[in-house]
Amino acid sequence: MAQEVKRKRGETFESLMRRFSRRVQQSGKLLQAKKIRFHTKDKSKNLQRASALRREEIKQKREYLKKIGKLKEETGDFRNKYTRR
């Protein structure tokens, strides 16, 4: 439910906003919205299987290219080249 706050007679806008903010905070809606903000749905089994097969295929292709010498060996230095060392 949306929070509704009506302006009282002679009430300043700042105090109205303060009352509204307090009511929203107490309702817990803001906290609930922050909790579910980045929630993603679980992938279906078929999508999980397809992405796993794709990863495996890419891995095998890389290994093959390394074996025949078309792909340069990784040195293990994965740091960002633009940062200071």
ZIVEN-V373409 format. One record per pair of residues at least 12 apart in sequence whose ideal C-beta (glycine too) atoms are under 6 Angstrom apart, sorted by the first residue. I is the first residue (numbers start at 0). J is the second residue. D is the distance in whole Angstrom. If there is no record, write none. Layout:
i/j/d
I/J/D
I/J/D
This chain:
i/j/d
2/22/5
2/23/5
4/18/6
4/19/4
